[in-house]
Amino acid sequence: MEGYLKKWINIVTRWQDRYFILNDHILHYCEHQGGQSKGQIHLKVAAIILVPEDPLKIIINTGTNEIQVKASSVPEKIEWVNALKRAKERSQETIPRDCIKEVNDILTDIWVTQAAFDETLNILVPKLERQSKYVELKQNYKFIRNTLQGISSLLVLQLLEVEKEKLQSQQSDDQTVFQSFRNITNGIDDFNRQSSSIDILESLKYEQPIQYKNLINNPVFQKIQFTNSQIRAALPRSQDPNEKLKVWSFIKDMIGKDLSKLAVLVYFNEPLSMLQRLAENLEYYQTLIEANQEQDQWLRMCYVMGFGVSIRNHLILFLQPIGNVYIKLKQFNDKFSYNKCTTKVHNIIFANMYIEHIGDVVFNNYTTNDKGILTLSENHKMVGTVYDSNGQEKYKLKGLWNDSLVAHNVQTGKETLVWRKYDLPQDYKNYFFFTKFALNLNLLNIDLIKQLPCTDCRLRPDQLALEYGFIDLAADEKHRLEQKQRQRRKEMQIAGQQHLPQYFDLIKEPCTNEMIYKYKGNYWRKKGEGLDLF
């Protein structure tokens, strides 16, 4: 059987015509008849789901992949459903199978392999801990173990869902088979209950009532199983490389409309808040640690200049930043400030888009009166000079803002690498081009759920839903939060109230006379208090 059906693409392009071909137990689809295949579904392990709310909709789910399609009429839908079910039944009849034995065999392999890895790691880690140079290797092994535990749990759930659908489709009267299946699933349920978000949130009921109220019945937190993983190398779901967003069509449709009331579609976002984007400035904090330990005051300036340019290597679309960045090195009481350079974006509409950072970044040490100037130019180049309080050159700097920065001592000729770009994660193009640091900014584990104040952006349900690939749910939650914000603003206006920052004071920075916000503390202490944001 073959023919056109509507297929859900994404929140922007929504339903589009795709040509489907049912061949044996495999369902192929392409953009048009005779076109190149864009994907396929193996019906042998798929669940065919009907949607009572939509008489034309069919969901086909394999546990690891899902497509949603719509027929043009109810008779056409029935014809497709019958054809899909027949194909699935035929594929299962060809190979006699003992479903329960297969599940048990696979589960046994998973647990045995994981147990063997844990046993080996328990022997190896104490040996690594005796050698300081192996500390990073030890942490990597622990990260692998946590990752494998998460993967194996997910794999088990997917396998069980597949076998459950097969057993149900056979409509077996053998209660012994079904009881065996229940015994397996009950064991897995007990395992997952340890990380259930519902159980986690119950512990917050009295200590953090605002957070408990917002999250206990939230559909996102009900859908996600949280672990205690402290670090991750990828997001829960990678982006689909076949999904193409018609950004400029969207912008063209907005011409002439009131953009102040425009809610940007969730699919144009990345799963990070603006606060987390600002936190990306701290990815190269190790450079500041090295600066704080350096006895040479002018080389300290070089390290600060390396930190100042580090954000440039992955910063895009920030055009003309205003204000200064302030740094204090406590060991020497050095107080630095520097401005941000200009970013130019080329070929936004036509050809390949690329960016350039250009201009002078001026660094001042108000404690020693030393000064540094770093000049960024085309082709990623940057050169700089560090001057003492008398205007004498102490260091020359040279490098590329997307690679590294080297400081050259004018008197001794010694060269010091003051900053180098970190390697990007594997498959970073499928994870919003995030760095390893950015991948973990929105990580939410069991400990953090219990510890974070109720206003922390890591608790934003729309952001979590987007991170896990629940696009429709993310859009719904984003709309709900925006409506909640509008309602709170309206109520404050009626009451004549003005929003005031709770954790920051607006002060005049004494070195530059610039008005800045200074953190006044207590954020982590007010877990049970604060605004009802989410």
C-alpha positions as CSV (number, residue, x, y, z in Angstrom):
1,M,0.0,0.0,0.0
2,E,1.2,3.5,-0.7
3,G,0.0,7.1,-0.9
4,Y,0.1,10.6,0.5
5,L,-0.5,11.3,4.2
6,K,0.0,14.4,6.3
7,K,3.1,14.0,8.6
8,W,3.9,16.2,11.6
9,I,7.3,17.8,11.0
10,N,7.8,20.4,13.8
11,I,6.0,23.3,15.6
12,V,6.8,25.7,12.8
13,T,6.1,23.8,9.6
14,R,3.5,21.6,11.3
15,W,1.7,19.1,9.0
16,Q,3.2,18.5,5.6
17,D,2.4,16.0,2.8
18,R,4.7,13.0,2.6
19,Y,4.5,10.0,0.4
20,F,4.3,6.7,2.3
21,I,5.1,3.2,1.0
22,L,4.3,0.1,3.0
23,N,6.7,-2.7,1.9
24,D,6.4,-5.9,3.8
25,H,6.8,-4.9,7.5
26,I,8.7,-1.6,6.8
27,L,7.0,1.8,6.3
28,H,9.1,4.2,4.2
29,Y,8.3,7.9,3.6
30,C,9.7,10.6,1.3
31,E,8.8,14.2,0.4
32,H,7.1,13.2,-2.8
33,Q,6.3,10.2,-4.9
34,G,9.5,8.8,-6.4
35,G,11.7,10.9,-4.1
36,Q,14.5,9.8,-1.9
37,S,13.6,8.0,1.3
38,K,13.6,10.3,4.3
39,G,13.0,7.7,7.0
40,Q,11.5,4.3,7.8
41,I,9.6,2.5,10.6
42,H,10.0,-1.2,11.3
43,L,6.4,-2.4,12.1
44,K,7.6,-5.6,13.7
45,V,8.5,-3.7,16.9
46,A,6.1,-0.8,16.5
47,A,2.9,0.2,18.4
48,I,0.1,1.5,16.2
49,I,-1.8,4.1,18.3
50,L,-5.1,5.7,17.6
51,V,-6.0,9.1,19.0
52,P,-9.7,9.4,20.0
53,E,-9.5,13.2,20.0
54,D,-8.5,13.2,16.3
55,P,-10.3,10.7,14.1
56,L,-7.8,11.1,11.3
57,K,-4.6,10.8,13.3
58,I,-2.3,7.7,13.6
59,I,0.8,7.5,15.8
60,I,3.4,4.8,15.1
61,N,5.9,4.3,17.9
62,T,8.9,1.9,18.1
63,G,10.0,3.0,21.5
64,T,13.0,4.8,20.0
65,N,11.3,6.5,17.1
66,E,7.8,8.0,16.5
67,I,6.0,9.5,13.7
68,Q,2.5,11.1,13.6
69,V,0.4,11.1,10.4
70,K,-3.0,12.1,9.4
71,A,-5.2,10.7,6.6
72,S,-7.5,12.9,4.5
73,S,-10.6,11.0,5.5
74,V,-11.8,8.4,8.0
75,P,-12.2,5.6,5.4
76,E,-8.6,6.3,4.3
77,K,-7.4,6.2,7.9
78,I,-9.1,2.8,8.5
79,E,-7.6,1.4,5.4
80,W,-4.1,2.5,6.5
81,V,-4.6,1.2,10.0
82,N,-5.7,-2.2,8.8
83,A,-2.8,-2.5,6.4
84,L,-0.3,-1.5,9.1
85,K,-1.7,-4.0,11.5
86,R,-1.7,-6.8,8.9
87,A,1.9,-6.1,8.0
88,K,2.9,-6.2,11.7
89,E,1.0,-9.5,12.3
90,R,2.6,-11.1,9.3
91,S,6.1,-10.1,10.4
92,Q,5.5,-11.7,13.8
93,E,4.1,-14.9,12.5
94,T,7.1,-15.7,10.4
95,I,9.4,-16.2,13.4
96,P,8.1,-18.2,16.4
97,R,9.3,-16.5,19.5
98,D,9.4,-16.8,23.3
99,C,8.9,-13.2,24.3
100,I,9.5,-13.7,28.0
101,K,12.7,-15.7,27.5
102,E,14.1,-13.0,25.2
103,V,13.4,-10.2,27.6
104,N,15.0,-12.2,30.5
105,D,18.1,-13.0,28.4
106,I,18.5,-9.4,27.4
107,L,18.0,-8.1,30.9
108,T,20.5,-10.6,32.2
109,D,23.1,-9.5,29.7
110,I,22.6,-5.9,30.7
111,W,22.8,-6.4,34.5
112,V,25.8,-8.9,34.2
113,T,27.7,-6.5,32.0
114,Q,27.0,-3.5,34.2
115,A,28.0,-5.5,37.4
116,A,31.3,-6.6,35.8
117,F,32.1,-3.0,34.9
118,D,31.3,-1.8,38.4
119,E,33.4,-4.6,39.9
120,T,36.4,-3.7,37.7
121,L,35.9,0.0,38.5
122,N,35.8,-0.6,42.3
123,I,39.3,-2.3,42.0
124,L,40.7,0.3,39.7
125,V,39.6,3.6,41.3
126,P,41.5,3.2,44.6
127,K,44.7,2.6,42.6
128,L,44.0,5.8,40.5
129,E,43.3,7.8,43.6
130,R,46.9,7.2,44.9
131,Q,48.3,9.1,41.9
132,S,47.3,12.7,41.5
133,K,47.9,12.7,37.8
134,Y,45.1,10.1,37.3
135,V,42.4,12.2,39.1
136,E,40.8,13.2,35.8
137,L,40.9,9.6,34.5
138,K,39.2,8.5,37.6
139,Q,36.4,11.1,37.2
140,N,36.0,10.0,33.5
141,Y,35.5,6.4,34.6
142,K,32.9,7.4,37.1
143,F,31.1,9.5,34.5
144,I,31.1,6.4,32.1
145,R,29.5,4.3,34.8
146,N,26.8,6.8,35.5
147,T,26.1,7.2,31.8
148,L,25.9,3.4,31.3
149,Q,23.5,3.1,34.2
150,G,21.2,5.7,32.7
151,I,21.4,4.1,29.2
152,S,20.7,0.6,30.5
153,S,17.7,1.7,32.4
154,L,16.3,3.5,29.3
155,L,17.0,0.5,27.1
156,V,15.2,-1.9,29.5
157,L,12.1,0.3,29.4
158,Q,12.1,0.4,25.6
159,L,12.5,-3.3,25.4
160,L,9.7,-3.9,27.8
161,E,7.4,-1.6,25.9
162,V,8.2,-3.5,22.7
163,E,7.5,-6.9,24.2
164,K,4.3,-5.6,25.9
165,E,2.9,-4.5,22.6
166,K,3.7,-7.9,21.1
167,L,2.0,-9.8,23.9
168,Q,-1.1,-7.6,23.7
169,S,-1.4,-7.9,20.0
170,Q,-1.4,-11.7,20.3
171,Q,-4.2,-11.5,22.8
172,S,-2.9,-14.5,24.6
173,D,-5.1,-16.3,27.2
174,D,-2.0,-17.8,28.9
175,Q,-2.1,-16.0,32.2
176,T,1.2,-17.6,33.2
177,V,3.0,-15.6,30.4
178,F,1.3,-12.4,31.4
179,Q,2.2,-13.0,35.1
180,S,5.8,-13.5,34.2
181,F,5.8,-10.3,32.3
182,R,4.3,-8.5,35.3
183,N,7.0,-9.8,37.5
184,I,9.6,-8.4,35.2
185,T,7.9,-5.0,34.9
186,N,7.3,-4.7,38.6
187,G,11.0,-5.2,39.2
188,I,11.8,-2.4,36.7
189,D,9.2,-0.2,38.2
190,D,10.8,-0.6,41.6
191,F,14.1,0.4,40.1
192,N,12.7,3.5,38.4
193,R,10.7,4.5,41.5
194,Q,13.9,5.3,43.1
195,S,14.4,8.2,40.6
196,S,10.7,9.1,40.1
197,S,10.2,12.8,40.1
198,I,7.0,12.4,42.1
199,D,8.8,10.7,45.0
200,I,11.5,13.3,44.8
201,L,9.1,16.2,45.0
202,E,7.2,14.7,47.9
203,S,10.3,15.5,50.1
204,L,9.8,19.2,49.2
205,K,6.2,19.4,50.3
206,Y,6.8,21.3,53.5
207,E,10.3,22.7,53.1
208,Q,9.7,24.2,49.7
209,P,5.9,24.6,49.2
210,I,6.1,26.9,46.2
211,Q,8.4,24.5,44.3
212,Y,6.3,21.5,45.3
213,K,3.0,23.1,44.1
214,N,4.5,24.1,40.8
215,L,6.2,20.8,39.9
216,I,4.1,18.0,41.5
217,N,1.4,18.1,38.8
218,N,3.5,19.5,36.0
219,P,3.3,17.2,32.9
220,V,7.0,17.7,32.1
221,F,8.1,16.5,35.6
222,Q,5.7,13.6,35.4
223,K,7.3,12.5,32.1
224,I,11.0,12.7,32.9
225,Q,12.9,10.2,35.0
226,F,15.7,12.0,36.9
227,T,19.0,10.5,37.9
228,N,21.9,11.7,40.1
229,S,24.3,12.0,37.2
230,Q,26.7,14.9,38.0
231,I,27.8,15.6,34.4
232,R,26.7,14.7,30.9
233,A,28.4,14.6,27.5
234,A,25.2,15.1,25.5
235,L,21.6,16.4,25.8
236,P,18.8,13.9,26.4
237,R,17.7,14.2,22.7
238,S,19.7,15.3,19.6
239,Q,18.3,17.6,17.0
240,D,16.9,16.0,13.8
241,P,19.2,17.0,10.9
242,N,16.3,16.6,8.5
243,E,14.2,19.2,10.2
244,K,14.5,22.5,8.4
245,L,13.1,25.7,10.0
246,K,11.8,28.3,7.6
247,V,13.1,31.2,9.8
248,W,13.0,33.9,7.2
249,S,9.5,32.9,6.1
250,F,8.5,33.3,9.7
251,I,10.2,36.7,10.0
252,K,8.5,37.9,6.7
253,D,5.1,37.0,8.1
254,M,5.8,39.2,11.1
255,I,6.3,42.4,9.0
256,G,3.8,45.0,10.0
257,K,2.8,43.3,13.2
258,D,3.4,44.5,16.8
259,L,6.6,42.7,17.7
260,S,6.4,43.8,21.3
261,K,3.6,41.3,21.8
262,L,5.2,38.5,19.7
263,A,5.9,35.3,21.5
264,V,8.8,33.6,19.8
265,L,8.0,30.0,18.9
266,V,9.7,27.6,21.2
267,Y,11.4,25.8,18.3
268,F,13.5,28.9,17.6
269,N,14.9,28.7,21.2
270,E,17.7,26.6,22.6
271,P,17.2,24.9,26.0
272,L,19.1,27.6,27.9
273,S,17.9,30.7,29.6
274,M,19.4,34.1,29.2
275,L,21.0,33.8,32.6
276,Q,22.6,30.5,31.6
277,R,23.8,32.1,28.4
278,L,25.5,34.8,30.5
279,A,27.0,32.0,32.7
280,E,28.8,30.7,29.6
281,N,31.3,33.6,30.3
282,L,32.6,31.4,33.1
283,E,33.5,28.4,31.0
284,Y,37.2,29.3,31.1
285,Y,37.3,30.1,34.9
286,Q,40.5,28.0,35.1
287,T,42.3,30.9,33.3
288,L,41.3,33.2,36.2
289,I,42.5,30.6,38.7
290,E,45.9,30.6,37.0
291,A,45.9,34.5,37.0
292,N,45.2,34.5,40.7
293,Q,48.2,32.2,41.3
294,E,50.6,34.2,39.1
295,Q,53.2,36.3,40.9
296,D,54.1,38.4,37.8
297,Q,51.5,41.2,37.8
298,W,51.8,41.9,34.1
299,L,51.4,38.2,33.3
300,R,48.3,38.2,35.5
301,M,47.0,40.9,33.1
302,C,47.7,38.6,30.2
303,Y,45.7,35.7,31.8
304,V,42.8,38.1,32.4
305,M,43.0,39.2,28.7
306,G,42.9,35.5,27.7
307,F,39.8,35.0,29.9
308,G,38.3,38.2,28.4
309,V,38.5,36.9,24.8
310,S,37.6,33.3,25.7
311,I,33.8,33.9,25.3
312,R,34.4,35.1,21.7
313,N,35.2,31.6,20.4
314,H,31.5,30.5,20.6
315,L,29.6,33.7,21.0
316,I,27.3,34.6,18.0
317,L,24.8,37.4,17.2
318,F,25.9,39.7,20.1
319,L,26.3,42.9,18.0
320,Q,27.3,45.9,20.2
321,P,27.5,44.9,23.9
322,I,27.3,47.7,26.4
323,G,28.9,48.1,29.8
324,N,32.0,46.5,31.3
325,V,33.0,43.2,32.8
326,Y,34.6,43.4,36.3
327,I,37.0,40.8,37.8
328,K,38.7,40.8,41.2
329,L,41.7,38.5,42.0
330,K,41.5,38.1,45.8
331,Q,45.1,37.0,46.4
332,F,46.5,40.3,45.1
333,N,43.4,42.4,45.5
334,D,43.6,43.2,41.8
335,K,40.5,44.9,40.4
336,F,40.1,44.6,36.6
337,S,37.6,45.9,34.1
338,Y,37.3,45.5,30.4
339,N,34.8,46.3,27.6
340,K,33.4,44.0,25.0
341,C,34.3,44.3,21.3
342,T,31.9,44.6,18.4
343,T,30.6,41.5,16.6
344,K,29.7,41.7,12.9
345,V,27.4,39.1,11.4
346,H,27.8,38.6,7.6
347,N,25.5,37.0,5.0
348,I,22.4,36.7,7.3
349,I,20.1,36.3,4.3
350,F,22.3,35.1,1.4
351,A,25.3,32.7,1.2
352,N,26.9,31.2,4.3
353,M,26.6,33.2,7.4
354,Y,29.8,33.9,9.4
355,I,30.8,36.3,12.2
356,E,33.7,38.5,12.9
357,H,34.8,40.1,16.2
358,I,36.5,43.4,15.6
359,G,37.8,46.4,17.6
360,D,39.8,47.1,20.7
361,V,39.2,45.5,24.1
362,V,40.8,47.7,26.8
363,F,41.8,46.1,30.2
364,N,42.5,48.2,33.3
365,N,44.0,47.1,36.6
366,Y,42.8,49.8,39.0
367,T,45.1,48.4,41.8
368,T,48.4,48.5,39.9
369,N,47.4,51.0,37.1
370,D,48.6,48.5,34.5
371,K,46.8,48.5,31.2
372,G,46.2,46.0,28.4
373,I,44.9,46.5,24.9
374,L,43.8,43.6,22.7
375,T,42.9,44.3,19.1
376,L,40.6,41.8,17.2
377,S,40.5,41.9,13.4
378,E,39.4,39.9,10.4
379,N,40.2,36.2,10.0
380,H,40.0,35.6,13.7
381,K,43.3,37.5,14.4
382,M,44.1,39.3,17.6
383,V,47.2,41.1,18.9
384,G,47.8,42.9,22.1
385,T,50.1,44.7,24.5
386,V,50.4,45.0,28.3
387,Y,51.7,48.3,29.7
388,D,52.9,49.1,33.2
389,S,51.8,52.2,35.1
390,N,54.5,54.2,33.3
391,G,53.4,53.2,29.9
392,Q,56.3,50.8,29.3
393,E,55.6,47.6,27.3
394,K,55.8,44.4,29.3
395,Y,54.1,41.7,27.2
396,K,53.1,41.3,23.6
397,L,50.2,39.0,22.9
398,K,49.2,37.2,19.7
399,G,46.7,34.6,18.7
400,L,43.3,33.7,17.2
401,W,40.1,34.2,19.0
402,N,38.8,30.8,18.0
403,D,42.0,29.0,19.0
404,S,44.5,30.3,21.5
405,L,46.4,33.4,22.9
406,V,50.1,33.5,23.7
407,A,51.9,36.1,25.8
408,H,55.5,37.1,24.9
409,N,57.7,38.7,27.7
410,V,59.3,41.7,26.1
411,Q,62.4,41.5,28.4
412,T,63.1,37.8,28.7
413,G,61.5,36.5,25.4
414,K,59.7,33.8,27.3
415,E,56.3,32.8,25.9
416,T,53.3,31.7,27.9
417,L,50.1,30.1,26.7
418,V,47.5,32.1,28.6
419,W,44.4,30.7,26.9
420,R,43.4,27.8,24.6
421,K,40.0,26.9,23.3
422,Y,38.6,23.6,24.6
423,D,37.6,20.8,22.3
424,L,34.0,20.7,21.3
425,P,31.8,17.7,22.3
426,Q,31.2,14.8,19.9
427,D,28.2,15.5,17.6
428,Y,28.0,19.1,19.0
429,K,26.2,20.2,15.8
430,N,23.3,18.0,16.9
431,Y,23.2,19.7,20.3
432,F,22.7,23.4,19.5
433,F,26.5,23.7,19.0
434,F,26.9,23.7,22.8
435,T,30.3,23.4,24.4
436,K,30.9,20.8,27.1
437,F,30.3,23.5,29.7
438,A,27.0,24.6,28.1
439,L,25.8,21.0,27.9
440,N,25.7,20.9,31.7
441,L,24.3,24.4,32.5
442,N,20.7,23.1,32.5
443,L,21.5,19.6,34.0
444,L,18.9,18.8,36.6
445,N,19.5,15.8,38.8
446,I,17.9,14.5,42.0
447,D,20.1,16.4,44.4
448,L,19.6,19.7,42.6
449,I,15.8,19.3,42.6
450,K,16.0,19.1,46.4
451,Q,18.5,21.9,46.8
452,L,17.6,24.6,44.3
453,P,15.5,27.6,45.3
454,C,12.1,27.7,43.6
455,T,13.2,30.6,41.2
456,D,16.2,28.7,39.7
457,C,15.9,28.6,35.9
458,R,16.9,24.9,35.8
459,L,13.4,24.2,37.1
460,R,11.8,25.8,34.1
461,P,9.5,23.1,32.6
462,D,9.4,24.5,29.1
463,Q,13.1,24.5,28.9
464,L,13.3,20.9,30.2
465,A,10.7,19.8,27.7
466,L,12.6,21.3,24.8
467,E,15.8,19.7,26.0
468,Y,14.1,16.3,26.0
469,G,12.5,16.9,22.6
470,F,8.9,17.2,23.8
471,I,8.3,20.1,21.4
472,D,4.5,20.4,21.7
473,L,4.7,20.2,25.5
474,A,7.5,22.8,25.5
475,A,5.3,25.2,23.5
476,D,2.4,24.7,25.8
477,E,4.5,25.3,28.9
478,K,6.1,28.3,27.4
479,H,2.7,29.8,26.7
480,R,1.5,29.0,30.2
481,L,4.5,30.7,31.8
482,E,4.2,33.8,29.6
483,Q,0.5,34.0,30.6
484,K,1.4,33.7,34.2
485,Q,4.0,36.5,33.9
486,R,1.4,38.8,32.2
487,Q,-1.1,38.1,34.9
488,R,1.4,38.9,37.7
489,R,2.4,42.1,35.9
490,K,-1.2,43.1,35.6
491,E,-1.9,42.4,39.3
492,M,1.1,44.5,40.3
493,Q,0.1,47.4,38.2
494,I,-3.4,47.4,39.7
495,A,-1.9,47.3,43.2
496,G,0.5,50.0,42.3
497,Q,3.5,47.8,43.1
498,Q,6.9,47.9,41.4
499,H,9.1,44.9,40.9
500,L,12.4,45.2,42.8
501,P,15.4,42.8,42.6
502,Q,15.5,40.5,45.6
503,Y,19.2,39.5,45.5
504,F,21.0,42.5,43.9
505,D,21.5,46.2,44.8
506,L,22.0,48.9,42.2
507,I,25.3,50.7,43.1
508,K,27.8,53.0,41.5
509,E,31.0,51.0,40.6
510,P,33.8,53.1,42.3
511,C,36.5,52.6,39.7
512,T,34.4,53.5,36.6
513,N,31.3,55.3,38.1
514,E,29.2,52.9,36.1
515,M,25.9,51.8,37.6
516,I,26.0,48.0,38.2
517,Y,24.0,45.4,40.2
518,K,25.9,43.9,43.1
519,Y,24.9,40.5,44.6
520,K,23.8,40.9,48.2
521,G,23.6,37.2,49.1
522,N,20.9,34.9,50.7
523,Y,19.8,33.3,47.4
524,W,20.6,29.8,48.5
525,R,19.1,30.3,51.9
526,K,15.6,31.2,50.7
527,K,14.7,27.8,49.3
528,G,11.1,27.9,50.6
529,E,10.5,31.5,49.7
530,G,10.6,33.7,46.6
531,L,8.4,34.5,43.6
532,D,6.0,31.9,42.2
533,L,7.6,31.9,38.7
534,F,7.0,28.4,37.4
